[in-house]
Amino acid sequence: MFGINYQTRRSFTNKLMVFLCGLAAVIAFIPLMSLLIYVVSQGFQQFRPAFFVNLPEPVGVPGGGMANAILGTLTLMVIASVVGLPVGIFAGVYLAEFGKKSKFAWTVRFVADVLSGVPSIVTGIVAYTVIVKPMGNFSALAGGCALGFMMIPIVTRTTEELVKLIPHSLREASWALGIPEWKTILSIVIRTAKNGILTGVLLSIARVAGETAPLLFTSFNNQFWPRSINEPTASLTVQVYTYAISPFDDWRQQAWTGALVLLLIVLAVNVFAKMFFKTGRGVLR
C-alpha cells in the first residue's frame, strides 16, 4: 500500500513539473511571438525591393530605402566578428584548459563578468576617446571595434563553460597517441565543442546587432554608400532610431521596416551557421 501511494505521488509530481515547465515555455513564447508578429505586421508595409537598393531620400521626400544602412550593418558585423571572436574564443579556451588555479585567470574571469554588464553607451564613449579622437573622424572601423569589444566577454565566458564540458578522457586518449597538447586542443577539444561555441558566437552577434548607442559615438551615420571603413557609415540601428523620432510618417514607417530587416539578418545568420556546422564543413574539421 505504501509503495502504491509513493509511486502515485511520484507520478503526480512528475506530471505537475512537466506541466509547469510547459506553462513557463508558453509564457516565454507568447511575448516573443507577439513582438515578432507586431514588427512583421508594421514593417511589411514598406517591405519592397526599392527598400533594399535605394538610398535614403532627403528630409520630407517620401520613398527611398536603407540600402546603405543594410550594407553598413553587415560591414560592422564583419569587423566586430574579426575583432571580438578570435580573442573571445581563445581566451575562453585558455581559461578552461590552463586557468583552473591561476590568479591571472581569476582576474580575466572577473573582468569578463564586469565587462558583460557595462552599459553599451560607456563602451561607445571609450571607443570614441581611444579610436575616434586619435583618428580624427568617425568610421566603420571604430564602430566595429566597439561592437567587437562588447562581444569578447560573452564569447569568452560561454566558450570557457562549454570547453569544460568536454570529457577529460578525450584529452587523455589524444595524449596517449602522442598528439601535442596544442593540437589536442585545436583538433579535439574545440572541434568537439564547436556547436556549443557557435551558440555563444551567435548570442554575441545577436547582442551587438541591435546596439545603437556605441555607433552614435563611433560610426555615426551617413546618407550615402560607404566607400571605406575609415569614414562615417550608416547602420540599421542608427537609421531606425533617426527615422523613428522624425515627424514624417513615411520615415516612421520605414523605421519599422528597418527593424524587420534587422531581425531577418540575425535570423539568417543563425540559420546559415546552424546549416553550415550541421553539414560538418566547419573550419576545424
LUMBAMAR-217400 format. One line per 8 residues: number of its first residue (from 1); their letters; for each residue z, y, x of N, C-alpha, C. Coordinates in Angstrom, 3 decimals, padded with zeros to 6 digits. Each point is the difference from the previous one (the first is absolute). Example, Ala and Ser with C-alpha at 12.3 -4.5 7.8 and 13.67 -1.06 7.14 Angstrom:
# LUMBAMAR-217400
1) AS) 007.800:-005.690:013.190:000.000:001.190:-000.890:000.000:001.200:000.900 ~ -000.720:001.050:-000.350:000.060:001.190:000.820:000.730:001.090:-000.770;
//
This chain:
# LUMBAMAR-217400
1) MFGINYQT) 000.000:-001.216:000.841:000.000:001.216:-000.841:000.000:001.254:000.866 ~ 000.835:-000.039:001.046:000.038:001.153:000.904:-001.341:000.203:000.686 ~ -000.646:-001.133:000.388:-001.296:000.095:000.672:-001.057:000.604:-000.897 ~ 000.047:-000.369:-001.304:-000.987:000.532:-000.944:000.182:001.503:-000.159 ~ 001.227:000.454:-000.154:000.265:001.438:-000.138:-000.397:000.767:001.253 ~ 000.254:-000.602:001.160:-000.339:000.652:001.269:-001.507:000.153:000.132 ~ -000.742:-001.046:-000.325:-001.461:000.067:000.072:-000.549:000.994:-001.014 ~ 000.587:000.038:-001.179:-000.452:000.946:-001.025:000.236:001.436:000.452;
9) RRSFTNKL) 001.169:000.246:000.603:000.319:001.344:000.482:-000.949:000.406:001.122 ~ -000.292:-000.927:000.903:-000.931:000.298:001.089:-001.398:000.300:-000.534 ~ -000.434:-000.791:-000.975:-001.331:000.217:-000.588:-000.071:001.346:-000.704 ~ 001.078:000.324:-000.742:000.011:001.283:-000.700:000.005:001.162:000.984 ~ 000.818:-000.121:001.070:000.060:001.060:001.015:-001.349:000.183:000.677 ~ -000.657:-001.114:000.301:-001.315:000.074:000.639:-001.012:000.700:-000.897 ~ -000.046:-000.376:-001.265:-000.936:000.628:-000.936:000.318:001.482:-000.194 ~ 001.279:000.329:-000.033:000.389:001.398:-000.164:-000.450:000.832:001.189;
17) MVFLCGLA) 000.209:-000.520:001.216:-000.385:000.751:001.191:-001.516:000.138:000.100 ~ -000.725:-001.049:-000.373:-001.467:000.096:-000.012:-000.452:001.060:-000.998 ~ 000.656:000.031:-001.158:-000.345:001.001:-001.009:000.292:001.410:000.495 ~ 001.160:000.187:000.646:000.360:001.323:000.507:-000.945:000.452:001.103 ~ -000.401:-000.925:000.878:-000.958:000.351:001.055:-001.351:000.385:-000.599 ~ -000.437:-000.762:-001.006:-001.256:000.345:-000.663:000.088:001.340:-000.708 ~ 001.152:000.281:-000.630:000.191:001.286:-000.663:-000.041:001.142:000.999 ~ 000.638:-000.195:001.161:-000.029:001.034:001.046:-001.430:000.243:000.480;
25) AVIAFIPL) -000.780:-001.087:000.124:-001.406:000.148:000.416:-000.787:000.795:-001.029 ~ 000.245:-000.266:-001.268:-000.701:000.737:-001.058:000.397:001.474:000.011 ~ 001.304:000.271:000.179:000.471:001.385:000.044:-000.635:000.752:001.164 ~ -000.146:-000.672:001.155:-000.649:000.647:001.148:-001.503:000.144:-000.215 ~ -000.586:-000.915:-000.758:-001.449:-000.004:-000.205:-000.442:001.082:-000.982 ~ 000.823:000.260:-001.003:-000.402:000.941:-001.058:-000.244:001.415:000.532 ~ 000.943:000.629:000.735:-000.297:001.367:000.490:-001.164:000.037:000.978 ~ -000.145:-001.064:000.819:-001.118:-000.035:000.926:-001.328:-000.019:-000.742;
33) MSLLIYVV) -000.126:-000.875:-000.984:-001.245:-000.069:-000.765:-000.209:001.258:-000.830 ~ 001.074:000.587:-000.505:-000.135:001.245:-000.763:-000.570:001.105:000.873 ~ 000.500:000.080:001.240:-000.504:000.998:000.939:-001.476:-000.232:000.308 ~ -000.358:-001.267:000.281:-001.384:-000.306:000.333:-000.928:000.283:-001.184 ~ 000.417:-000.391:-001.189:-000.838:000.214:-001.183:-000.194:001.488:-000.258 ~ 001.066:000.782:000.169:-000.121:001.440:-000.248:-000.904:000.667:001.027 ~ 000.158:-000.374:001.278:-000.863:000.583:001.031:-001.456:-000.383:-000.229 ~ -000.245:-001.259:-000.364:-001.383:-000.440:-000.252:-000.580:000.727:-001.201;
41) SQGFQQFR) 000.774:000.132:-001.080:-000.513:000.669:-001.203:-000.303:001.473:000.247 ~ 000.808:000.660:000.834:-000.225:001.411:000.283:-001.080:000.201:001.061 ~ -000.011:-000.857:001.002:-000.930:000.192:001.103:-001.391:-000.517:-000.253 ~ -000.151:-000.914:-000.933:-001.321:-000.588:-000.228:-000.988:000.974:-000.628 ~ 000.508:001.092:-000.569:-000.895:000.964:-000.663:-000.939:000.680:000.991 ~ 000.445:000.204:001.256:-000.843:000.621:001.018:-000.490:-001.022:001.039 ~ 000.207:-001.275:-000.293:-000.369:-001.059:000.926:-001.504:-000.253:-000.093 ~ -000.742:000.739:000.812:-001.460:-000.067:-000.026:-000.519:000.041:001.436;
49) PAFFVNLP) -001.256:-000.406:000.216:-000.528:-000.025:001.377:000.077:001.345:000.709 ~ -000.217:001.101:-000.748:000.019:001.319:000.626:001.361:000.301:000.632 ~ 001.060:-000.567:-000.548:001.338:000.248:000.534:000.133:-000.543:001.419 ~ -000.759:-001.044:000.318:000.108:-000.661:001.301:-000.992:000.524:001.029 ~ -000.956:000.800:-000.417:-001.033:000.457:000.944:-000.070:001.517:000.128 ~ 000.612:000.728:-000.936:-000.079:001.466:000.026:001.249:000.615:000.619 ~ -000.201:001.182:000.600:001.112:000.781:000.517:000.627:000.822:-001.116 ~ 001.229:000.484:000.174:000.619:000.845:-001.019:-000.796:001.279:-000.233;
57) EPVGVPGG) -000.049:000.402:-001.247:-000.655:001.252:-000.361:000.945:001.176:000.229 ~ -000.530:001.215:000.102:000.866:001.184:000.155:000.948:000.168:-001.181 ~ 000.990:000.819:000.181:001.020:000.218:-001.024:-000.642:000.483:-001.290 ~ 000.325:-000.643:-001.111:-000.492:000.383:-001.307:-001.321:-000.613:-000.381 ~ -000.678:-000.665:000.922:-001.288:-000.637:-000.292:000.251:-001.454:-000.357 ~ -000.401:-000.448:-001.201:000.232:-001.396:-000.385:-000.888:-000.958:000.791 ~ 000.384:-001.264:-000.004:-000.779:-001.006:000.710:000.516:-000.218:001.412 ~ -000.843:-000.606:000.806:000.392:-000.299:001.370:000.739:-001.323:000.092;
65) GMANAILG) 000.456:-000.312:001.190:000.702:-001.264:000.216:000.982:000.102:001.148 ~ 000.440:-001.137:000.474:000.961:-000.058:001.107:-000.496:-000.918:001.107 ~ -001.288:000.017:000.251:-000.550:-000.896:001.020:000.617:000.268:001.368 ~ 000.188:001.273:000.335:000.590:000.320:001.306:001.448:-000.458:000.093 ~ 000.734:000.103:-001.126:001.402:-000.431:000.006:000.108:-001.521:000.110 ~ -000.919:-000.715:-000.636:000.011:-001.463:000.099:-000.263:-000.425:001.435 ~ -001.016:000.596:000.615:-000.298:-000.320:001.393:001.150:000.411:000.911 ~ 000.611:001.146:-000.274:001.127:000.461:000.805:001.197:-000.926:-000.113;
73) TLTLMVIA) 000.274:-000.499:-001.205:001.110:-000.935:-000.181:-000.226:-001.284:000.782 ~ -001.213:-000.538:-000.067:-000.309:-001.212:000.762:000.140:000.247:001.506 ~ -000.450:001.170:000.446:000.141:000.343:001.423:001.460:000.071:000.405 ~ 000.815:000.636:-000.823:001.434:000.113:000.305:000.667:-001.369:000.026 ~ -000.396:-000.895:-000.908:000.582:-001.336:-000.030:-000.360:-000.792:001.256 ~ -001.230:000.159:000.460:-000.419:-000.699:001.218:000.793:000.511:001.202 ~ 000.110:001.330:000.126:000.742:000.571:001.124:001.466:-000.418:-000.061 ~ 000.587:000.046:-001.196:001.404:-000.393:-000.152:000.206:-001.461:000.371;
81) SVVGLPVG) -000.937:-000.859:-000.386:000.117:-001.423:000.328:-000.111:-000.231:001.499 ~ -000.922:000.711:000.647:-000.152:-000.138:001.451:001.262:000.456:000.724 ~ 000.632:001.049:-000.522:001.199:000.535:000.645:001.239:-000.835:-000.309 ~ 000.180:-000.369:-001.261:001.257:-000.596:-000.419:000.090:-001.512:000.054 ~ -001.090:-000.701:-000.319:000.094:-001.454:-000.121:000.275:-000.717:001.321 ~ -000.747:000.288:001.078:000.317:-000.714:001.254:001.432:000.222:000.469 ~ 000.462:001.241:-000.073:001.367:000.297:000.430:001.008:-000.729:-000.879 ~ -000.198:000.065:-001.306:000.937:-000.638:-000.912:000.031:-001.508:000.140;
89) IFAGVYLA) -001.173:-000.627:000.105:-000.058:-001.466:000.085:000.630:-000.495:001.291 ~ -000.384:000.589:001.133:000.544:-000.480:001.269:001.474:000.353:000.161 ~ 000.428:001.117:-000.581:001.428:000.322:000.024:000.783:-001.017:-000.816 ~ -000.526:-000.387:-001.158:000.660:-001.013:-000.813:000.062:-001.347:000.693 ~ -001.089:-000.385:000.681:-000.010:-001.260:000.740:001.020:000.044:001.132 ~ 000.092:001.119:000.690:000.980:000.133:001.092:001.421:-000.146:-000.523 ~ 000.303:000.652:-001.114:001.347:-000.072:-000.551:000.346:-001.420:-000.424 ~ -000.974:-000.717:-000.553:000.258:-001.361:-000.481:000.113:-001.008:001.136;
97) EFGKKSKF) -000.802:000.182:001.049:-000.075:-001.007:001.064:000.929:000.290:001.172 ~ 000.214:001.260:000.312:000.740:000.327:001.216:001.217:000.896:-000.235 ~ 000.193:000.434:-001.226:001.037:001.002:-000.240:001.214:-000.502:-000.734 ~ 000.306:-001.297:000.096:001.123:-000.550:-000.768:001.346:000.551:000.462 ~ 000.180:000.209:001.304:001.288:000.471:000.517:-000.153:001.237:000.874 ~ -001.039:000.752:-000.230:-000.269:001.164:000.834:000.481:001.274:-000.688 ~ 000.695:000.846:000.755:000.416:001.296:-000.547:-001.201:000.889:-000.288 ~ -001.018:-000.116:000.858:-001.213:000.781:-000.238:-000.648:-000.406:-001.314;
105) AWTVRFVA) -000.037:-001.307:-000.285:-000.581:-000.470:-001.256:000.806:000.502:-001.193 ~ 001.337:-000.002:000.136:000.833:000.534:-001.087:-000.326:001.465:-000.255 ~ -000.219:000.754:001.074:-000.347:001.414:-000.141:-001.338:000.166:-000.696 ~ -000.979:-000.845:000.371:-001.323:000.076:-000.626:000.097:-000.311:-001.493 ~ 000.772:-001.025:-000.357:000.179:-000.340:-001.418:000.646:001.156:-000.760 ~ 001.019:000.582:000.591:000.695:001.100:-000.660:-000.936:001.190:-000.205 ~ -000.771:000.334:001.030:-000.934:001.119:-000.099:-001.072:-000.291:-001.050 ~ -000.502:-001.242:-000.040:-001.010:-000.366:-000.988:000.549:000.129:-001.413;
113) DVLSGVPS) 001.238:-000.431:-000.204:000.608:000.120:-001.329:000.183:001.458:-000.396 ~ 000.385:000.834:000.964:000.184:001.425:-000.294:-001.346:000.648:-000.308 ~ -001.005:-000.298:000.816:-001.317:000.622:-000.184:-000.640:-000.403:-001.321 ~ 000.281:-001.218:-000.458:-000.594:-000.431:-001.271:000.511:000.809:-001.180 ~ 001.155:000.651:000.171:000.544:000.818:-001.072:-000.174:001.489:000.184 ~ -000.687:000.409:001.072:-000.230:001.427:000.241:-001.006:000.535:-001.017 ~ 000.262:001.122:-000.651:-000.975:000.567:-000.940:-001.332:000.272:000.684 ~ -001.073:-000.242:-000.734:-001.338:000.134:000.581:-000.297:001.430:000.435;
121) IVTGIVAY) 000.587:000.978:-000.678:-000.264:001.386:000.369:000.583:000.315:001.385 ~ 001.093:-000.672:000.359:000.573:000.183:001.334:-000.968:-000.552:001.050 ~ -000.597:-001.146:-000.294:-001.010:-000.562:000.909:-001.163:000.968:000.165 ~ -000.419:000.637:-001.097:-001.085:000.966:000.078:000.347:001.200:000.858 ~ 001.228:000.494:-000.122:000.424:001.156:000.804:000.033:-000.365:001.483 ~ 000.514:-001.197:000.301:000.039:-000.443:001.396:-001.412:-000.137:000.557 ~ -000.896:-000.606:-000.773:-001.385:-000.144:000.453:-000.663:001.357:000.181 ~ 000.329:000.948:-000.863:-000.551:001.354:000.143:000.462:000.630:001.313;
129) TVIVKPMG) 001.276:-000.184:000.322:000.547:000.597:001.221:-000.533:-000.682:001.254 ~ -000.114:-001.326:-000.038:-000.341:-000.765:001.196:-001.508:-000.084:000.218 ~ -000.780:-000.053:-001.079:-001.438:-000.236:000.137:-000.827:001.219:-000.388 ~ 000.259:000.545:-001.198:-000.865:001.069:-000.521:000.120:001.276:000.833 ~ 001.210:000.427:000.277:000.179:001.245:000.754:-000.582:-000.078:001.416 ~ 000.260:-001.063:000.771:-000.639:-000.071:001.323:-001.521:-000.060:-000.069 ~ -000.546:-000.678:-001.029:-001.458:-000.085:-000.138:-000.598:001.318:-000.483 ~ 000.783:000.765:-000.738:-000.471:001.281:-000.495:-000.755:-000.070:-001.304;
137) NFSALAGG) -000.042:-001.167:-000.659:-000.698:-000.112:-001.281:000.449:-001.264:-000.724 ~ -000.182:000.045:-001.333:000.243:-001.195:-000.800:-001.115:-001.010:000.272 ~ 000.310:-001.285:-000.201:-001.011:-001.013:000.298:000.349:-001.320:-000.660 ~ -001.029:-000.826:-000.162:000.218:-001.356:-000.505:000.804:-000.818:000.994 ~ -000.157:000.276:001.273:000.749:-000.712:001.025:001.491:000.227:-000.175 ~ 000.391:001.252:-000.255:001.422:000.296:-000.212:000.512:-000.665:-001.273 ~ -000.815:000.040:-001.053:000.412:-000.651:-001.248:000.130:-001.495:000.153 ~ -000.957:-000.634:000.694:000.076:-001.436:000.209:001.190:-000.396:000.844;
145) CALGFMMI) 000.319:000.797:001.014:001.167:-000.283:000.832:001.290:000.115:-000.804 ~ 000.083:000.989:-000.878:001.189:000.153:-000.833:000.178:-001.198:-000.926 ~ -001.082:-000.439:-000.630:000.082:-001.160:-000.878:000.288:-001.272:000.800 ~ -000.615:-000.124:001.176:000.257:-001.159:000.841:001.450:-000.075:000.436 ~ 000.587:001.155:000.285:001.406:000.043:000.385:000.884:-000.494:-001.145 ~ -000.395:000.299:-001.249:000.755:-000.469:-001.150:-000.150:-001.499:-000.210 ~ -001.122:-000.565:000.443:-000.229:-001.431:-000.165:000.821:-000.844:000.973 ~ 000.324:000.546:001.161:000.632:-000.789:001.065:001.298:-000.672:-000.433;
153) PIVTRTTE) 000.980:000.725:-000.568:001.256:-000.686:-000.348:-000.166:-001.071:-001.060 ~ -000.912:000.204:-000.961:-000.214:-001.005:-001.046:-000.570:-001.270:000.605 ~ -001.034:000.149:000.819:-000.643:-001.167:000.605:000.952:-000.684:000.982 ~ 000.767:000.768:000.739:000.922:-000.569:000.982:001.024:-000.908:-000.662 ~ 000.648:000.489:-001.030:001.077:-000.776:-000.626:-000.548:-001.207:-000.755 ~ -001.115:000.145:-000.712:-000.566:-001.147:-000.718:-000.501:-001.059:000.977 ~ -000.639:000.429:001.090:-000.478:-000.960:001.001:001.155:-000.756:000.625 ~ 001.073:000.722:000.343:001.152:-000.659:000.611:000.573:-001.078:-000.908;
161) ELVKLIPH) 000.212:000.323:-001.260:000.612:-000.957:-000.909:-000.899:-001.204:-000.242 ~ -001.302:000.211:-000.051:-000.917:-001.110:-000.261:-000.175:-000.888:001.225 ~ 000.009:000.583:001.177:-000.101:-000.811:001.217:001.254:-000.845:000.174 ~ 001.144:000.517:-000.414:001.241:-000.767:000.089:-000.036:-001.252:-000.864 ~ -000.824:-000.004:-001.045:-000.075:-001.141:-000.896:-000.794:-001.165:000.576 ~ -000.741:000.243:001.070:-000.785:-001.073:000.608:000.954:-000.990:000.672 ~ -000.095:-001.286:-000.304:000.923:-000.989:000.595:-000.067:000.000:001.520 ~ 001.148:-000.095:000.621:000.054:000.008:001.461:-000.648:-001.251:000.591;
169) SLREASWA) -000.099:-001.061:-000.798:-000.617:-001.234:000.487:-001.465:000.201:000.368 ~ -000.682:000.926:-000.665:-001.394:000.285:000.354:-000.091:000.582:001.406 ~ 000.928:000.878:000.340:000.004:000.580:001.336:000.305:-001.077:001.045 ~ 000.976:-000.844:-000.313:000.364:-001.050:000.947:-001.147:-000.977:000.227 ~ -000.734:-000.329:-001.063:-001.142:-000.904:000.146:-001.072:000.627:000.881 ~ -000.197:001.292:-000.152:-000.992:000.696:000.823:000.421:000.042:001.460 ~ 001.280:000.276:000.226:000.494:000.039:001.384:-000.086:-001.387:000.656 ~ 000.228:-001.047:-000.804:-000.063:-001.363:000.536:-001.407:-000.354:000.476;
177) LGIPEWKT) -001.004:000.646:-000.583:-001.380:-000.228:000.412:-000.397:000.868:001.186 ~ 000.946:000.795:000.497:-000.272:000.830:001.156:-000.644:001.332:-000.320 ~ 000.009:000.400:-001.263:-000.600:001.279:-000.390:000.975:001.126:000.328 ~ -000.447:001.050:000.689:000.902:001.113:000.338:000.606:000.645:-001.244 ~ 001.122:000.664:000.204:000.708:000.585:-001.136:-000.821:001.085:-000.682 ~ -000.674:000.838:000.787:-000.781:001.083:-000.619:-001.141:-000.562:-000.842 ~ -000.615:-001.100:000.462:-001.087:-000.596:-000.769:000.530:-000.735:-001.224 ~ 001.202:-000.558:000.133:000.632:-000.630:-001.156:000.240:001.010:-001.108;
185) ILSIVIRT) 000.459:001.183:000.397:000.260:001.038:-000.997:-001.295:000.449:-000.672 ~ -001.035:000.244:000.790:-001.254:000.500:-000.557:-000.736:-001.062:-000.807 ~ -000.061:-001.233:000.534:-000.836:-001.027:-000.615:000.715:-000.846:-001.038 ~ 001.323:-000.114:000.100:000.747:-000.854:-000.919:000.838:000.820:-000.972 ~ 000.872:000.848:000.549:000.955:000.704:-000.850:-000.698:001.013:-000.903 ~ -000.768:000.898:000.612:-000.640:001.048:-000.798:-001.030:-000.603:-000.954 ~ -000.720:-001.003:000.473:-001.003:-000.622:-000.868:000.650:-000.671:-001.203 ~ 001.142:-000.634:000.212:000.698:-000.644:-001.106:000.546:001.024:-000.988;
193) AKNGILTG) 000.434:001.133:000.527:000.617:001.028:-000.856:-000.989:001.056:-000.471 ~ -001.293:-000.206:000.239:-000.966:001.072:-000.240:-000.073:000.426:-001.466 ~ 000.141:-000.949:-000.944:-000.065:000.386:-001.403:001.194:000.864:-000.393 ~ 001.161:-000.336:000.543:001.164:000.831:-000.275:-000.096:001.358:000.655 ~ -000.506:000.019:001.241:-000.197:001.281:000.678:-000.995:000.852:-000.772 ~ -001.035:-000.646:-000.543:-000.987:000.728:-000.804:000.658:000.673:-001.191 ~ 000.992:-000.663:-000.589:000.706:000.603:-001.126:000.680:001.295:000.414 ~ 000.637:-000.008:001.172:000.614:001.222:000.503:-001.021:001.076:000.310;
201) VLLSIARV) -001.145:-000.409:000.526:-001.071:000.959:000.298:-000.494:000.653:-001.292 ~ -000.252:-000.817:-001.020:-000.476:000.540:-001.275:001.056:000.896:-000.637 ~ 001.252:-000.389:000.134:001.079:000.841:-000.533:000.019:001.360:000.679 ~ -000.190:000.014:001.303:000.010:001.273:000.733:-001.220:000.849:-000.370 ~ -001.160:-000.636:-000.151:-001.200:000.743:-000.393:000.172:000.607:-001.381 ~ 000.507:-000.804:-000.930:000.241:000.519:-001.346:001.039:001.115:000.014 ~ 000.955:-000.111:000.919:001.058:001.023:000.094:-000.561:001.350:000.415 ~ -000.904:000.004:000.968:-000.485:001.276:000.539:-001.263:000.487:-000.711;
209) AGETAPLL) -000.675:-000.898:-000.733:-001.250:000.408:-000.644:000.214:001.092:-001.044 ~ 001.177:000.026:-000.609:000.262:000.996:-001.030:000.788:001.199:000.479 ~ 000.145:000.173:001.312:000.777:001.118:000.527:-000.820:001.289:-000.008 ~ 000.669:001.074:-000.397:-000.636:001.318:-000.031:000.653:000.968:000.970 ~ 001.331:000.018:000.027:000.725:000.990:000.797:-000.378:-000.005:001.477 ~ -000.072:-001.167:000.677:-000.358:000.055:001.425:-001.396:000.554:000.240 ~ -000.916:-000.248:-000.930:-001.379:000.454:000.181:-000.141:001.503:-000.206 ~ 000.887:000.596:-000.776:-000.031:001.454:-000.169:000.304:000.720:001.310;
217) FTSFNNQF) 000.761:-000.664:000.878:000.362:000.595:001.288:-000.910:-000.450:001.144 ~ -000.864:-000.958:-000.234:-000.763:-000.585:001.110:-001.513:000.069:-000.215 ~ -000.514:-000.776:-000.937:-001.463:000.021:-000.240:-000.406:001.142:-000.909 ~ 000.948:000.544:-000.759:-000.207:001.123:-000.915:-001.028:-000.365:-001.065 ~ -001.137:000.671:-000.047:-001.021:-000.288:-001.016:-001.326:000.599:000.444 ~ -001.057:-000.427:-000.649:-001.338:000.485:000.322:-000.901:-000.290:-001.188 ~ -000.851:000.931:-000.351:-000.907:-000.166:-001.138:-001.356:-000.553:000.416 ~ -000.134:-000.378:001.267:-001.296:-000.463:000.501:000.151:-001.370:000.633;
225) WPRSINEP) -001.130:-000.567:000.421:000.028:-001.301:000.656:000.719:000.102:001.336 ~ 000.852:-000.964:000.313:000.659:000.028:001.321:-001.013:-000.330:001.098 ~ -000.057:000.829:001.012:-000.938:-000.214:001.105:000.675:-000.570:001.232 ~ 001.317:000.130:000.060:000.734:-000.460:001.166:001.449:-000.239:-000.402 ~ 000.664:-000.876:000.740:001.418:-000.233:-000.284:000.869:001.119:000.574 ~ -000.608:000.953:000.674:000.731:001.126:000.572:-000.125:001.266:-000.824 ~ -000.326:-000.136:-001.281:-000.089:001.162:-000.884:000.696:-000.320:-001.311 ~ 000.350:001.048:-000.788:000.655:-000.254:-001.289:-000.820:-000.959:-000.858;
233) TASLTVQV) 000.686:-000.919:-000.653:-000.660:-001.066:-000.758:000.631:-000.120:-001.374 ~ -000.836:-000.151:-001.002:000.487:-000.177:-001.367:000.538:-001.416:-000.188 ~ 000.903:-000.150:-000.943:000.531:-001.311:-000.373:000.201:-000.023:-001.512 ~ -000.015:-001.195:-000.557:000.135:-000.116:-001.445:001.335:000.525:-000.493 ~ 001.054:-000.256:000.739:001.320:000.429:-000.467:000.109:001.521:-000.059 ~ -000.454:000.681:001.051:000.051:001.468:000.009:-000.964:000.571:-001.033 ~ -001.174:-000.611:-000.129:-000.972:000.480:-000.980:000.525:-000.175:-001.418 ~ 000.632:-001.148:-000.269:000.577:-000.232:-001.322:001.102:001.017:-000.283;
241) YTYAISPF) 000.832:000.263:000.996:001.066:000.987:-000.168:-000.577:001.386:-000.287 ~ -001.022:000.381:000.761:-000.614:001.316:-000.190:-000.620:000.132:-001.380 ~ -000.705:-001.051:-000.420:-000.668:000.043:-001.308:001.000:-000.081:-001.152 ~ 001.081:-000.776:000.188:000.950:-000.208:-001.098:000.751:001.275:-000.356 ~ 000.242:000.886:000.972:000.744:001.229:-000.283:-000.914:001.178:-000.302 ~ -001.314:-000.247:-000.061:-000.950:001.081:-000.268:-000.043:000.305:-001.498 ~ -000.487:001.188:-000.394:-000.083:000.340:-001.425:-001.293:-000.469:-000.663 ~ -000.840:-000.725:000.719:-001.301:-000.406:-000.529:000.064:-001.432:-000.533;
249) DDWRQQAW) -000.442:-000.178:-001.231:000.059:-001.312:-000.639:-000.838:-001.031:000.745 ~ -001.169:000.404:000.489:-000.867:-000.942:000.702:000.658:-000.504:001.285 ~ 000.655:000.889:000.706:000.689:-000.408:001.234:001.173:-000.936:-000.302 ~ 000.752:000.310:-001.049:001.123:-000.873:-000.355:-000.492:-001.383:-000.407 ~ -001.158:-000.039:-000.677:-000.564:-001.294:-000.357:-000.449:-000.776:001.237 ~ -000.569:000.721:000.958:-000.409:-000.654:001.236:001.208:-000.479:000.809 ~ 001.131:000.668:-000.166:001.215:-000.448:000.685:000.393:-001.395:-000.477 ~ -000.126:-000.264:-001.300:000.276:-001.339:-000.516:-000.980:-001.018:000.583;
257) TGALVLLL) -001.246:000.383:000.092:-000.989:-000.916:000.574:000.284:-000.262:001.473 ~ 000.409:001.036:000.716:000.373:-000.194:001.399:001.179:-000.951:000.147 ~ 000.977:000.105:-000.906:001.139:-000.923:000.038:-000.452:-001.432:-000.273 ~ -000.944:-000.163:-000.928:-000.532:-001.323:-000.288:-000.733:-000.579:001.209 ~ -000.790:000.812:000.666:-000.724:-000.461:001.186:000.973:-000.404:001.102 ~ 001.073:000.755:000.148:000.999:-000.336:001.013:000.632:-001.356:-000.294 ~ 000.296:-000.269:-001.266:000.532:-001.306:-000.369:-001.007:-001.111:000.294 ~ -001.271:000.267:-000.264:-001.034:-001.005:000.247:-000.161:-000.273:001.495;
265) IVLAVNVF) 000.157:001.033:000.822:-000.110:-000.202:001.452:001.120:-000.909:000.492 ~ 001.225:000.257:-000.460:001.132:-000.848:000.402:-000.213:-001.425:-000.499 ~ -000.495:-000.143:-001.225:-000.270:-001.333:-000.549:-001.070:-000.713:000.808 ~ -001.060:000.730:000.367:-001.084:-000.608:000.771:000.477:-000.461:001.367 ~ 000.855:000.790:000.641:000.548:-000.398:001.303:000.806:-001.280:-000.129 ~ 000.820:-000.104:-001.050:000.803:-001.199:-000.213:-000.871:-001.223:-000.261 ~ -000.986:000.136:-000.870:-000.869:-001.135:-000.344:-000.805:-000.448:001.214 ~ -000.568:000.954:000.737:-000.803:-000.356:001.170:000.838:-000.714:001.048;
273) AKMFFKTG) 001.191:000.530:000.253:000.853:-000.613:001.017:000.415:-001.407:-000.405 ~ 000.346:-000.198:-001.274:000.382:-001.327:-000.470:-001.165:-000.978:000.130 ~ -001.191:000.427:-000.380:-001.160:-000.870:000.097:-000.351:-000.287:001.457 ~ 000.135:001.001:000.863:-000.344:-000.156:001.407:000.889:-001.036:000.670 ~ 001.310:000.079:-000.247:000.913:-000.941:000.618:-000.018:-001.360:-000.680 ~ -000.382:-000.040:-001.259:-000.079:-001.282:-000.704:-001.084:-000.895:000.572 ~ -001.079:000.629:000.489:-001.098:-000.759:000.557:000.299:-000.509:001.410 ~ 001.128:000.478:000.582:000.382:-000.472:001.321:-000.755:000.669:001.122;
281) RGVLR) -000.607:001.174:-000.260:-000.753:000.677:001.030:000.808:001.110:000.641 ~ 001.304:-000.122:000.034:000.841:001.027:000.573:-000.254:000.169:001.482 ~ 000.354:001.158:000.534:-000.279:000.310:001.389:000.794:-000.871:000.962 ~ 001.059:-000.629:-000.506:000.826:-000.823:000.855:-000.386:-001.464:-000.036 ~ -001.066:-000.296:-000.686:-000.408:-001.396:-000.072:-000.555:-000.464:001.322;
//
